[in-house]
Amino acid sequence: MLQLIAIISLSASFLCALLILAEILAGNKQPMMIMNFVYPVSSLYAGPLALWFYYRVGKKGSMKNIKDKQMPMHKKPFWQSVAIGALHCGSGCTLGDIFAESFLLWVPVTLFGSKLVGTWVMDFAFAFVIGILFQYYAIKPMRKISPVAALVAAVKADTLSLTCWQIGMYGWMAIVFFVMFGYKIPVTDPLF
């Protein structure tokens, strides 16, 4: 039964990502270029919740809607800014994890005698690099600062949130992997 739930959840997430991507390609581009990647990627882990947020906040704030309504860009409510920051961090982590796991299928890494620890280290490294890039492309155009200053600001802005995100994910994975299923789920299985 859990296998079926995992497949349905993954399918719904991919469908939500495709719907958001279709909206963006249909002209609902975001004022901040990086958000055109963040919204669809966020659907890969948040599924229908990310789709709801996109329609509630993202699409309304698209350049097309701002231009059509001839409204100036406005300051978002605090809860929306926090949610966008979380989506931003989560999408960088998600892409990093996807790329790392794809790499690890071909080049397995073992640390301290554990393939899982090696996987977590590689996941963190990929997520950190991509997360910093996502922050960089958010900060650089907003602040109009030098590339080095933008990179330093990106590292400052993303290190703690990205580390917390990854630790939370690894904690849950450890509970599922070690306690609930006892090492029996291959990483290529949808249930993983």
C-alpha positions as CSV (number, residue, x, y, z in Angstrom):
1,M,0.0,0.0,0.0
2,L,2.8,2.4,0.8
3,Q,4.4,1.7,-2.6
4,L,1.1,2.8,-4.3
5,I,0.9,5.9,-2.1
6,A,4.6,6.8,-3.0
7,I,3.9,6.3,-6.8
8,I,0.7,8.5,-6.6
9,S,2.6,11.2,-4.6
10,L,5.5,11.3,-7.1
11,S,3.1,11.3,-10.0
12,A,1.1,14.2,-8.5
13,S,4.3,16.1,-7.8
14,F,5.5,15.7,-11.4
15,L,2.1,16.8,-12.7
16,C,2.1,19.9,-10.5
17,A,5.6,20.8,-11.7
18,L,4.4,20.4,-15.3
19,L,1.4,22.6,-14.7
20,I,3.5,25.4,-13.2
21,L,6.1,25.1,-16.0
22,A,3.3,25.4,-18.6
23,E,2.0,28.6,-16.8
24,I,5.5,30.1,-16.9
25,L,6.1,29.1,-20.5
26,A,2.7,30.6,-21.4
27,G,4.0,34.0,-20.3
28,N,3.6,34.1,-16.5
29,K,7.3,34.8,-15.9
30,Q,8.4,36.0,-12.5
31,P,10.1,39.4,-12.0
32,M,13.0,37.5,-10.3
33,M,14.3,35.1,-13.0
34,I,15.4,32.4,-10.5
35,M,11.7,32.0,-9.3
36,N,10.9,30.6,-12.8
37,F,12.9,27.6,-11.7
38,V,12.0,27.6,-8.0
39,Y,8.2,27.2,-8.5
40,P,8.3,24.1,-10.7
41,V,11.1,22.5,-8.7
42,S,9.3,23.1,-5.5
43,S,6.4,21.0,-6.8
44,L,8.7,18.0,-6.9
45,Y,8.7,17.9,-3.1
46,A,5.6,19.8,-2.1
47,G,3.3,18.7,-4.9
48,P,-0.2,20.1,-4.7
49,L,0.8,22.5,-1.9
50,A,3.4,24.1,-4.2
51,L,0.8,24.3,-7.0
52,W,-1.7,26.0,-4.6
53,F,1.0,28.5,-3.5
54,Y,2.0,29.2,-7.1
55,Y,-1.6,30.1,-8.0
56,R,-2.2,32.0,-4.8
57,V,1.1,34.0,-4.8
58,G,3.4,33.3,-7.7
59,K,1.1,33.7,-10.7
60,K,-0.5,36.8,-9.2
61,G,3.0,38.3,-8.9
62,S,4.1,37.4,-12.4
63,M,5.3,40.2,-14.7
64,K,2.3,39.6,-17.0
65,N,-0.2,40.1,-14.2
66,I,1.6,43.1,-12.8
67,K,1.8,44.7,-16.3
68,D,-1.8,43.8,-17.2
69,K,-3.2,45.3,-14.1
70,Q,-0.7,48.2,-14.4
71,M,0.1,47.8,-10.7
72,P,3.5,48.5,-9.4
73,M,5.3,45.6,-7.7
74,H,4.3,45.6,-4.1
75,K,5.9,44.4,-0.9
76,K,4.6,40.9,-0.1
77,P,3.1,40.1,3.3
78,F,5.6,38.6,5.7
79,W,4.2,35.0,5.5
80,Q,4.6,35.1,1.7
81,S,8.2,36.3,1.9
82,V,9.0,33.5,4.4
83,A,7.3,30.9,2.2
84,I,9.1,32.1,-0.9
85,G,12.4,31.9,1.0
86,A,11.6,28.3,2.1
87,L,10.7,27.3,-1.5
88,H,13.8,28.9,-2.7
89,C,16.0,27.0,-0.3
90,G,14.0,23.8,-0.8
91,S,14.3,23.9,-4.5
92,G,18.1,24.3,-4.4
93,C,18.3,21.4,-2.0
94,T,16.0,19.3,-4.2
95,L,18.0,19.9,-7.4
96,G,21.2,19.1,-5.5
97,D,19.8,15.9,-4.2
98,I,18.5,14.8,-7.6
99,F,21.8,15.5,-9.2
100,A,23.8,13.9,-6.4
101,E,21.6,10.8,-6.4
102,S,21.9,10.5,-10.2
103,F,25.7,10.8,-9.9
104,L,25.7,8.2,-7.1
105,L,23.9,5.6,-9.2
106,W,27.0,5.5,-11.3
107,V,29.7,6.3,-8.7
108,P,28.7,5.0,-5.3
109,V,30.5,6.7,-2.4
110,T,31.0,5.0,1.0
111,L,32.2,6.9,4.1
112,F,32.8,5.4,7.5
113,G,31.8,2.0,6.1
114,S,28.3,3.4,5.2
115,K,26.9,4.0,1.7
116,L,24.1,6.1,3.3
117,V,26.6,8.4,5.0
118,G,28.5,8.8,1.7
119,T,25.2,9.6,0.0
120,W,24.3,12.2,2.6
121,V,27.7,13.9,2.2
122,M,27.4,14.0,-1.6
123,D,23.7,15.2,-1.3
124,F,24.8,18.0,1.0
125,A,27.7,19.1,-1.2
126,F,25.6,19.2,-4.4
127,A,22.7,20.9,-2.5
128,F,25.0,23.5,-1.0
129,V,26.5,24.5,-4.3
130,I,23.1,24.7,-6.1
131,G,21.5,26.5,-3.1
132,I,24.3,29.1,-3.2
133,L,23.8,29.6,-6.9
134,F,20.1,30.0,-6.4
135,Q,20.7,32.6,-3.7
136,Y,23.3,34.3,-5.9
137,Y,20.9,34.8,-8.7
138,A,18.3,36.2,-6.3
139,I,20.7,38.6,-4.5
140,K,22.8,39.9,-7.4
141,P,19.9,41.4,-9.5
142,M,18.1,42.7,-6.4
143,R,21.0,44.5,-4.8
144,K,23.0,45.4,-7.9
145,I,26.3,44.5,-6.2
146,S,29.6,43.0,-7.5
147,P,29.7,39.3,-8.2
148,V,32.1,38.6,-5.3
149,A,29.9,40.6,-2.9
150,A,26.8,38.8,-4.2
151,L,28.5,35.4,-3.7
152,V,29.5,36.3,-0.1
153,A,26.0,37.4,0.6
154,A,24.6,34.2,-0.9
155,V,26.8,32.1,1.3
156,K,25.7,34.1,4.4
157,A,22.1,33.9,3.4
158,D,21.8,30.3,2.5
159,T,24.3,28.3,4.7
160,L,22.2,28.1,7.9
161,S,18.8,27.5,6.2
162,L,20.2,24.9,3.7
163,T,22.0,23.1,6.5
164,C,18.8,23.0,8.6
165,W,16.8,21.8,5.6
166,Q,19.3,19.0,4.9
167,I,19.6,17.9,8.6
168,G,15.8,17.7,8.9
169,M,15.6,15.6,5.7
170,Y,18.4,13.3,6.8
171,G,16.8,12.9,10.2
172,W,13.6,11.8,8.7
173,M,15.4,9.6,6.2
174,A,17.3,7.9,9.1
175,I,14.1,7.2,10.9
176,V,12.5,5.7,7.8
177,F,15.6,3.8,6.6
178,F,16.9,2.4,9.9
179,V,13.8,2.2,12.2
180,M,10.7,1.8,10.0
181,F,12.2,-0.3,7.1
182,G,15.5,-1.6,8.4
183,Y,17.8,-1.1,5.4
184,K,15.4,-2.8,3.0
185,I,14.6,0.1,0.6
186,P,16.9,0.7,-2.4
187,V,17.4,4.3,-3.2
188,T,15.9,3.7,-6.7
189,D,12.6,2.6,-5.2
190,P,9.8,5.2,-5.2
191,L,9.2,4.5,-1.6
192,F,12.6,5.7,-0.7
